[in-house]
Amino acid sequence: MIETAVDGGVTRVTLSRPARRNAFTEAGLRALRSAVTGAETPVVSLSGAGEAFSAGADLTVVKELDREEARAFAQLGQSVATAIAESEAVVVAGIDGPARGGGVELALACDVRVATPEATFAETGVSLGLFGAWGGTARLPRIVGGGEAMDLALSGRTVDAEEALRMGLVSRVVDHPATVAAEIAENNPAALSAVKRRMRDDADRAVQHAREAEAFADLVERNAADLSW
Protein backbone atom coordinates (compact mmCIF):
# COMPACT_ATOMS: atom_id res chain seq x y z
CA MET A 1 0.00 0.00 0.00
CA ILE A 2 2.91 2.34 0.64
CA GLU A 3 5.30 3.49 -2.06
CA THR A 4 8.39 5.58 -1.36
CA ALA A 5 10.83 7.50 -3.51
CA VAL A 6 13.59 9.98 -2.69
CA ASP A 7 13.75 13.25 -4.59
CA GLY A 8 16.59 15.44 -3.34
CA GLY A 9 15.85 16.33 0.27
CA VAL A 10 12.33 14.89 0.18
CA THR A 11 11.14 11.34 0.73
CA ARG A 12 7.87 11.00 -1.14
CA VAL A 13 5.53 8.59 0.63
CA THR A 14 2.47 7.68 -1.41
CA LEU A 15 -0.60 5.90 -0.08
CA SER A 16 -1.15 3.56 -2.97
CA ARG A 17 -4.34 1.56 -2.67
CA PRO A 18 -6.54 3.58 -5.02
CA ALA A 19 -9.15 0.87 -5.56
CA ARG A 20 -10.02 1.21 -1.85
CA ARG A 21 -9.52 4.98 -1.76
CA ASN A 22 -6.25 4.38 0.10
CA ALA A 23 -8.07 2.92 3.11
CA PHE A 24 -5.86 1.40 5.81
CA THR A 25 -5.52 -2.15 7.03
CA GLU A 26 -3.19 -3.01 9.92
CA ALA A 27 -0.46 -3.86 7.43
CA GLY A 28 -0.90 -0.52 5.69
CA LEU A 29 -0.63 1.38 8.96
CA ARG A 30 2.55 -0.47 9.90
CA ALA A 31 4.03 0.16 6.46
CA LEU A 32 3.28 3.88 6.72
CA ARG A 33 4.92 4.08 10.14
CA SER A 34 8.03 2.34 8.82
CA ALA A 35 8.20 4.61 5.77
CA VAL A 36 8.06 7.79 7.83
CA THR A 37 10.35 6.72 10.66
CA GLY A 38 12.82 5.21 8.21
CA ALA A 39 13.13 8.32 6.03
CA GLU A 40 16.67 9.72 5.88
CA THR A 41 15.76 13.06 4.31
CA PRO A 42 14.87 16.22 6.26
CA VAL A 43 11.39 16.34 4.69
CA VAL A 44 8.74 13.70 4.02
CA SER A 45 5.89 14.38 1.58
CA LEU A 46 2.73 12.34 2.20
CA SER A 47 0.14 12.01 -0.58
CA GLY A 48 -2.49 9.63 -1.91
CA ALA A 49 -2.63 7.82 -5.23
CA GLY A 50 -5.72 8.03 -7.39
CA GLU A 51 -8.70 10.25 -6.65
CA ALA A 52 -8.48 10.28 -2.82
CA PHE A 53 -5.97 11.16 -0.14
CA SER A 54 -7.32 8.48 2.19
CA ALA A 55 -10.67 7.12 3.30
CA GLY A 56 -9.13 6.25 6.68
CA ALA A 57 -9.68 2.82 8.20
CA ASP A 58 -10.81 0.06 5.85
CA LEU A 59 -14.34 -0.67 7.07
CA THR A 60 -14.25 -4.20 5.66
CA VAL A 61 -11.53 -4.82 8.25
CA VAL A 62 -13.10 -2.82 11.08
CA LYS A 63 -16.47 -4.56 10.99
CA GLU A 64 -14.78 -7.93 11.62
CA LEU A 65 -12.95 -6.79 14.77
CA ASP A 66 -13.98 -7.90 18.24
CA ARG A 67 -13.70 -5.49 21.17
CA GLU A 68 -10.05 -6.23 22.01
CA GLU A 69 -9.04 -6.18 18.35
CA ALA A 70 -10.84 -2.84 17.88
CA ARG A 71 -8.90 -1.34 20.80
CA ALA A 72 -5.64 -2.64 19.36
CA PHE A 73 -6.49 -1.25 15.91
CA ALA A 74 -7.18 2.19 17.40
CA GLN A 75 -3.92 2.05 19.34
CA LEU A 76 -2.02 1.09 16.20
CA GLY A 77 -3.47 4.09 14.34
CA GLN A 78 -2.57 6.31 17.29
CA SER A 79 1.00 5.01 17.24
CA VAL A 80 1.32 5.78 13.54
CA ALA A 81 0.02 9.33 14.02
CA THR A 82 2.42 9.79 16.94
CA ALA A 83 5.32 8.49 14.86
CA ILE A 84 4.50 11.09 12.19
CA ALA A 85 4.29 13.87 14.76
CA GLU A 86 7.50 12.85 16.53
CA SER A 87 9.58 11.91 13.49
CA GLU A 88 12.85 13.72 12.94
CA ALA A 89 11.72 14.74 9.46
CA VAL A 90 9.25 17.51 8.73
CA VAL A 91 6.16 15.77 7.32
CA VAL A 92 4.07 17.61 4.73
CA ALA A 93 0.63 16.24 3.86
CA GLY A 94 -0.51 17.06 0.35
CA ILE A 95 -4.26 16.47 0.19
CA ASP A 96 -5.54 16.19 -3.38
CA GLY A 97 -9.06 14.78 -3.19
CA PRO A 98 -11.17 13.41 -0.34
CA ALA A 99 -9.72 12.87 3.15
CA ARG A 100 -12.11 11.06 5.45
CA GLY A 101 -11.95 9.82 9.03
CA GLY A 102 -8.54 8.35 9.70
CA GLY A 103 -7.21 10.07 6.59
CA VAL A 104 -7.98 13.40 8.23
CA GLU A 105 -6.41 12.20 11.49
CA LEU A 106 -3.16 11.17 9.84
CA ALA A 107 -3.03 14.53 8.06
CA LEU A 108 -3.58 16.27 11.42
CA ALA A 109 -0.46 14.55 12.74
CA CYS A 110 1.65 16.05 9.94
CA ASP A 111 3.62 19.24 10.50
CA VAL A 112 2.25 21.02 7.45
CA ARG A 113 -0.99 20.38 5.58
CA VAL A 114 -1.61 21.79 2.12
CA ALA A 115 -4.56 21.10 -0.17
CA THR A 116 -5.40 21.35 -3.83
CA PRO A 117 -8.71 22.95 -4.86
CA GLU A 118 -10.11 19.41 -5.26
CA ALA A 119 -9.48 18.45 -1.62
CA THR A 120 -12.36 17.83 0.77
CA PHE A 121 -12.38 16.85 4.44
CA ALA A 122 -14.91 15.10 6.68
CA GLU A 123 -15.01 13.23 9.98
CA THR A 124 -17.71 10.84 8.85
CA GLY A 125 -17.49 8.37 11.72
CA VAL A 126 -20.61 9.57 13.53
CA SER A 127 -22.80 8.59 10.58
CA LEU A 128 -21.56 5.00 11.02
CA GLY A 129 -21.76 4.88 14.81
CA LEU A 130 -18.01 5.49 15.20
CA PHE A 131 -15.58 8.36 15.63
CA GLY A 132 -11.97 9.06 14.75
CA ALA A 133 -9.77 7.27 17.30
CA TRP A 134 -6.29 7.79 15.85
CA GLY A 135 -5.68 10.87 18.00
CA GLY A 136 -8.10 13.11 16.16
CA THR A 137 -10.22 14.03 19.18
CA ALA A 138 -7.09 15.59 20.71
CA ARG A 139 -5.43 17.08 17.62
CA LEU A 140 -8.44 18.54 15.83
CA PRO A 141 -9.41 21.01 18.62
CA ARG A 142 -5.80 22.15 18.97
CA ILE A 143 -5.55 22.88 15.27
CA VAL A 144 -8.92 24.41 14.36
CA GLY A 145 -10.27 25.38 17.78
CA GLY A 146 -12.83 23.70 19.98
CA GLY A 147 -15.95 25.06 18.31
CA GLU A 148 -14.94 24.18 14.76
CA ALA A 149 -13.67 20.77 15.88
CA MET A 150 -16.90 19.92 17.67
CA ASP A 151 -18.94 21.00 14.65
CA LEU A 152 -16.90 18.86 12.26
CA ALA A 153 -16.84 15.81 14.53
CA LEU A 154 -20.53 15.89 15.47
CA SER A 155 -22.01 16.86 12.11
CA GLY A 156 -19.83 14.71 9.86
CA ARG A 157 -20.18 17.45 7.27
CA THR A 158 -17.78 17.88 4.37
CA VAL A 159 -15.67 21.01 4.03
CA ASP A 160 -13.90 22.06 0.85
CA ALA A 161 -10.34 23.35 0.52
CA GLU A 162 -11.24 27.01 0.97
CA GLU A 163 -13.17 26.39 4.17
CA ALA A 164 -10.36 24.16 5.43
CA LEU A 165 -7.97 27.04 4.79
CA ARG A 166 -10.21 29.50 6.61
CA MET A 167 -10.41 27.35 9.73
CA GLY A 168 -6.69 26.51 9.74
CA LEU A 169 -7.08 22.85 8.87
CA VAL A 170 -4.65 23.50 6.00
CA SER A 171 -2.13 26.31 5.61
CA ARG A 172 -2.24 26.70 1.81
CA VAL A 173 -4.33 25.79 -1.21
CA VAL A 174 -2.02 25.05 -4.13
CA ASP A 175 -2.16 23.23 -7.43
CA HIS A 176 0.89 21.05 -6.70
CA PRO A 177 1.46 20.17 -3.02
CA ALA A 178 4.81 18.54 -3.76
CA THR A 179 6.27 21.98 -4.46
CA VAL A 180 5.65 22.97 -0.83
CA ALA A 181 7.66 20.01 0.45
CA ALA A 182 10.46 20.86 -1.98
CA GLU A 183 10.38 24.50 -0.85
CA ILE A 184 10.76 23.49 2.79
CA ALA A 185 13.56 21.05 1.94
CA GLU A 186 15.65 23.91 0.54
CA ASN A 187 16.27 25.10 4.10
CA ASN A 188 18.92 24.00 6.60
CA PRO A 189 18.08 20.46 7.84
CA ALA A 190 19.27 21.08 11.42
CA ALA A 191 17.18 24.24 11.61
CA LEU A 192 14.12 22.41 10.27
CA SER A 193 14.48 19.70 12.89
CA ALA A 194 14.98 22.25 15.67
CA VAL A 195 11.94 24.29 14.67
CA LYS A 196 9.78 21.15 14.53
CA ARG A 197 10.89 20.05 17.99
CA ARG A 198 10.25 23.47 19.47
CA MET A 199 6.84 23.88 17.80
CA ARG A 200 5.84 20.43 19.03
CA ASP A 201 7.00 21.06 22.60
CA ASP A 202 4.07 20.98 25.03
CA ALA A 203 6.04 21.72 28.21
CA ASP A 204 5.18 24.79 30.28
CA ARG A 205 6.27 28.16 28.89
CA ALA A 206 9.39 28.60 31.01
CA VAL A 207 10.71 25.19 29.98
CA GLN A 208 9.85 25.86 26.34
CA HIS A 209 11.72 29.17 26.44
CA ALA A 210 14.80 27.54 27.96
CA ARG A 211 14.77 24.78 25.38
CA GLU A 212 14.25 27.31 22.59
CA ALA A 213 17.28 29.33 23.68
CA GLU A 214 19.39 26.18 23.94
CA ALA A 215 18.35 25.03 20.46
CA PHE A 216 19.16 28.47 19.04
CA ALA A 217 22.61 28.34 20.65
CA ASP A 218 23.20 24.89 19.16
CA LEU A 219 22.38 26.18 15.68
CA VAL A 220 24.59 29.26 16.03
CA GLU A 221 27.48 27.07 17.13
CA ARG A 222 26.88 24.68 14.24
CA ASN A 223 26.29 27.26 11.48
CA ALA A 224 28.26 30.36 12.54
CA ALA A 225 30.64 30.15 9.58
CA ASP A 226 27.74 30.28 7.11
CA LEU A 227 25.77 33.16 8.61
CA SER A 228 25.56 36.15 6.30
CA TRP A 229 22.91 38.21 4.52
NORTA-V800129 format. One record per backbone hydrogen bond with DSSP energy under -1.0 kcal/mol. CO is the residue of the C=O (numbers start at 1). NH is the residue of the N-H. E is the energy in kcal/mol with one decimal. If there is no record, write none. Layout:
co = <CO:CO>
nh = <NH:NH>
e = <E:E>
//
This chain:
co = <1:3:5:7:9:10:11:12:13:14:15:17:17:18:20:21:24:25:26:27:28:29:30:31:32:33:34:36:42:43:44:45:46:47:54:56:58:58:59:61:62:66:67:68:69:70:71:72:73:74:75:76:77:78:79:80:81:82:90:91:91:92:93:95:97:98:98:99:100:101:102:103:104:105:107:112:113:114:115:116:120:121:122:124:125:125:135:136:139:140:141:145:146:147:148:149:150:151:152:159:160:161:162:163:164:164:172:176:177:177:178:179:180:181:184:188:189:190:191:192:193:194:195:196:204:205:206:207:208:209:210:211:212:213:214:215:216:217:218:219:220:223:224>
nh = <16:14:12:10:43:7:45:5:47:3:49:20:22:21:23:55:58:29:30:31:32:33:34:35:36:37:38:39:90:11:92:13:94:15:100:24:61:62:63:64:65:70:71:72:73:74:75:76:77:78:79:80:81:82:83:84:85:86:44:111:112:46:114:116:120:53:54:122:103:105:106:107:108:109:110:93:171:95:174:119:99:159:101:127:128:130:139:140:143:144:145:149:150:151:152:153:154:155:156:121:164:165:166:167:169:170:115:179:180:181:182:183:184:185:187:192:193:194:195:196:197:198:199:200:208:209:210:211:212:213:214:215:216:217:218:219:220:221:222:223:224:226:227>
e = <-4.5:-3.2:-3.8:-1.5:-1.4:-3.3:-2.6:-1.4:-2.2:-2.3:-3.1:-1.9:-2.6:-1.8:-1.2:-1.8:-2.7:-2.2:-2.4:-2.3:-2.2:-2.4:-2.2:-2.2:-2.3:-2.6:-1.8:-1.0:-2.7:-2.5:-3.3:-3.4:-3.1:-3.1:-2.6:-3.2:-1.3:-2.2:-2.2:-1.4:-1.9:-2.7:-2.2:-2.2:-2.3:-2.3:-2.5:-2.2:-2.3:-2.4:-2.2:-1.9:-2.3:-2.6:-2.1:-2.1:-2.4:-2.5:-3.1:-1.4:-1.8:-3.2:-2.8:-2.2:-1.4:-2.4:-1.3:-1.5:-2.9:-1.9:-2.5:-1.6:-2.4:-1.2:-1.2:-3.1:-3.0:-2.9:-2.8:-2.0:-2.2:-2.6:-2.0:-1.2:-1.9:-2.7:-2.4:-2.5:-1.8:-2.7:-1.5:-2.4:-2.5:-2.1:-2.6:-2.8:-2.4:-2.3:-1.8:-2.4:-2.4:-2.1:-2.2:-2.2:-2.0:-1.3:-2.3:-1.8:-1.3:-1.2:-2.1:-2.1:-2.3:-2.2:-1.8:-2.4:-2.4:-2.2:-2.7:-2.4:-2.4:-2.3:-2.9:-2.0:-2.5:-2.7:-2.1:-2.5:-2.7:-2.4:-2.1:-2.5:-2.3:-2.3:-2.2:-2.0:-2.4:-2.5:-2.1:-2.8:-1.3:-1.8:-1.3>
//
